[in-house]
Amino acid sequence: MLYHMKELQYQAKPAHPDPVYTKKRQEVPGGRSGEISFIMRYLFQGFSCRADANRKISL
């Protein structure tokens, strides 16, 4: 069972904005070599693979 709490784990407020750190932070999940880009490439590579016509695929 999962539940969602609308609380932050740490109550941290930055003193001032840091655009360099923000850019680095955004690169990890969605940048050019980020996790989302990698997953999408891997997914579409799997879609483009063809199986033999006579081979049955069981799930």
C-alpha distance (Angstrom), angle and dihedral (degrees) to the residues before:
residue distance angle dihedral
M1 . . .
L2 3.78 . .
Y3 3.76 129.6 .
H4 3.78 133.8 -178.5
M5 3.78 124.3 -130.9
K6 3.79 117.1 -164.2
E7 3.79 94.1 -143.0
L8 3.76 131.6 106.8
Q9 3.77 117.4 -119.5
Y10 3.82 91.0 -137.1
Q11 3.79 126.7 27.0
A12 3.81 98.7 -139.4
K13 3.79 123.6 153.3
P14 3.81 118.7 -171.3
A15 3.80 116.9 -127.4
H16 3.82 91.8 -139.2
P17 3.84 137.3 -5.5
D18 3.80 117.3 -85.5
P19 3.84 110.3 -158.8
V20 3.84 94.4 -178.3
Y21 3.80 92.6 55.8
T22 3.80 90.8 44.1
K23 3.80 90.9 54.6
K24 3.82 90.7 50.1
R25 3.81 90.5 48.2
Q26 3.81 92.8 52.1
E27 3.81 92.5 50.3
V28 3.81 94.4 65.9
P29 3.84 100.5 65.6
G30 3.79 102.8 25.3
G31 3.77 113.9 9.9
R32 3.79 128.6 111.2
S33 3.80 92.9 -75.4
G34 3.80 96.1 22.3
E35 3.78 130.4 128.5
I36 3.80 97.0 -98.1
S37 3.82 92.8 49.0
F38 3.80 90.7 49.4
I39 3.80 93.3 48.5
M40 3.82 92.4 48.8
R41 3.82 92.0 49.5
Y42 3.81 90.8 48.9
L43 3.82 91.6 47.6
F44 3.80 95.5 50.1
Q45 3.80 91.3 44.0
G46 3.80 87.5 57.4
F47 3.81 91.0 48.7
S48 3.80 91.3 54.0
C49 3.83 94.7 53.5
R50 3.77 114.0 102.4
A51 3.78 125.0 -148.2
D52 3.78 124.3 -147.7
A53 3.80 113.4 -85.3
N54 3.83 92.5 -126.1
R55 3.79 95.1 46.7
K56 3.78 117.9 98.3
I57 3.77 116.8 -144.3
S58 3.77 116.5 -149.2
L59 3.77 122.1 -163.1
